[in-house]
Amino acid sequence: MQEEYSTVARRAILDMAKTFEDNKKIHQAVITYKDLIQKVPESPEAKEAKEGLLRIAQSYQKEGAMHSALVLYKYIGDIMHM
């Protein structure tokens, strides 16, 4: 069952994830982005959350953290085919 969030709540969750990302709390950012995507996958905020995960994956790749990058790339690929 999909939970319903108001637009304001979705934006607040997305903003929280971006704040985690900006403050280098990457693990918390990833969890928050994924949670938003799972709860409201068709929302505009979920699209932005996917972009956030892609940014993090690219950052991991640039830093040489290939396993972490591949895990996120696979997750993004999997959710794009749902």
Secondary structure, DSSP 8 states (H G I E B T S, - for coil): ------HHHHHHHHHHHHHHHHTT-HHHHHHHHHHHHHHSTTSHHHHHHHHHHHHHHHHHHHHT-HHHHHHHHHHHHHHHT-
